[in-house]
Amino acid sequence: QVQLVESGGGLVQPGGSLRLSCAASGVALDYYAIGWFRQAPGKEREGVLCISSSGGIIYYADSVKGRFTISRDNAKNTVYLQMNSLKPEDTAVYYCATKTLNTYYCSGSGRRTDFGSWGQGTQVTVSS
């Protein structure tokens, strides 16, 4: 069974940085594109960005371009979300997920239905 565990969240001041990790067991992540999603209180879960099995990146949320980037370390079976210049509106629970159909590639849009296995999420709070 695929198991994803997000970590690295916490409280950070505006302008600060965090690196989130998505560690997998039960699957080799190099077979999968991995998406990062986030859900703020009272809002629907939204796609943030995605990394393909070969390292290509698609941004689903325009607001994070230039601030967030995604990378993968297949040797560690882990995908990372580097978040810089954090803003209060980035506050959310962040989730990672494996792509389902056409698993090697990111979809053109960050639809939850394109992703199958999900982690439990990690809380990111940006506040002064």
Beta strands, then each sheet from edge to edge (+ up, - down):
strand 1: 3-7
strand 2: 10-12
strand 3: 18-25
strand 4: 34-39
strand 5: 46-51
strand 6: 57-59
strand 7: 68-73
strand 8: 78-83
strand 9: 92-99
strand 10: 115-118
strand 11: 122-126
sheet 1: 1+ 3- 8+ 7-
sheet 2: 2+ 11+ 9- 4+ 5- 6+
sheet 3: 2+ 11+ 9- 10+
end
